Amino acid sequence: MALQFISAEEAASYINHDDVVGFSGFTPAGAVKTIPVAIGEKAKLEHEQGRPFKIGVITGASTGDSLDGSLARAEAIKFRTPYQSNSDLRNLINAGKADYFDSHLSVVGQNIRYGFLGKINWGIIEACDVTEQGEIVLTTGVGISPTICKTADRLLIELNSFHPGALRGIHDIYVPADPPHRREIPIYKPSDRAGSEIIKVDPSKIAGVVLTHQADEVGAFSKTNDITETIGRNVAEFLSAELKAGRIPSSFLPLQSGVGNIANAVMAALGAHKGIPDFEMYTEVIQDSVISLMEQGRVTFASGCSLTVSPEMLKQVYDNLRFFHDRMVLRPQEISNSPEIARRIGIISINTALEADLFGNINSTSVMGRKMMNGIGGSGDFTRNAYISIFTCPSVAKGGKISAFVPMVSHTDHSEHSVQIIITEQGIADLRSKSPKAKMDAIINNCVHPDYRQALRDYASLAGGDTHTPCTLAAAFGMHLELEKSGDMRNVNWADSFRK
């Protein structure tokens, strides 16, 4: 069957109000870029003529501005899941103009197949190659593309010549059978492969192919600074000490790391630390620091869901693709984030906290418990199943006006039962095998900024007594309330809170 080449505008004309659309990509890597812009323009025209136009948007994770930004600015989003990082979309969600439901990334694909997200009318997929036999070669992100291709009624393909067809072979497309027929996922080390290098679909499902030549909309990562570099060194020192103590095998274990400047600083510190052997990664996002460590031989293999690197680094990868073909694999997110595999191979998870409390509960998503930042992403998939789970964050924000540590988090994404280690630029709190009171001491003494230590010790003293978990409901959110009142948590007055 011959492929039908169409314009982005024609592709957008196929999408109707109330359709549910699944998109490729995981971060801006592999996200479609041309068709969603055209859908946004169609939405604006429909709205100008007094007609409703909103669609359900399901992606792998965050995407680029051409997708999330264009649709958000056109107010064309009925609902969005599972993760986002676009400021326009975030504003739309927090204004109540688009429904958003957060989700662990590992379950999105299976929830689509189970029918939990309803009927998928269209799948829009970026590819570096597509054949008349229905063979699709993805680009830099896999996400939920295999499941979208399987479940969507029809498909539209963005054939993006920016990405070389030689990417074929870097993907491992494996979709597990659904219960009650599911078997173990046959991956026992990061370099194992379980599936195919392509997605195969019925060619008749492909309604059209749009030709593009556009780079991924991945911006440059923030540079590391003294705080993030200190956090990175603290992580490296902790893991080196665990090796020496025999609590980590001498061959080391695969690492999972989040995204951003802290993650880059952590990876750089691990690569530079002489006490850390060469290591593998089993993670979501492969970013700049990982590529550099692969070239140095410090990272021997990296398994991920997307290649989310700066434009300069992506060119470096494409110029040396044969080298990276042997050292990298990109998988669907239900495999890259699989709890089964994470527990089997013993990953060490390293993720970032937005807020933590004195017992080790972690808020990864919500500002003051009300406004969504980005979403939980895959941090829970790894944290709950890690050999060792680590959370990192600076001890303060906004010039010291906000403490990352409070008596009680305003929203809980990871409970104290899953969080083993917390690391800031101040130090390391090991929460393993500790009672709530002992966790409080470890966090205050090792992770809290000096400006807040006495205040939190005072809270612990006032809320304590003969109790298992020191907590006073009248004061548990005292620091949050003070931030709303004066704009600075350092002004908290526990006497006022406890009198209430």
PyMOL commands that set and color helices and strands:
alter all, ss='L'
color gray80, all
select helices_A, chain A and resi 8-13+35-48+65-73+87-94+105-114+145-151+165-167+203-205+226-244+261-272+288-296+311-319+321-325+333-336+339-345+379-383+398-400+436-446+450-463+478-486+489-491+494-499
alter helices_A, ss='H'
color red, helices_A
select strands_A, chain A and resi 20-23+55-58+77-81+99-100+122-130+135-138+154-160+199-200+206-212+255-257+279-282+285-286+299-304+306-307+328-330+348-352+355-357+362-363+366-367+371-372+388-392+396-397+402-403+405-406+421-423+428-430
alter strands_A, ss='S'
color yellow, strands_A
deselect
rebuild
show_as cartoon
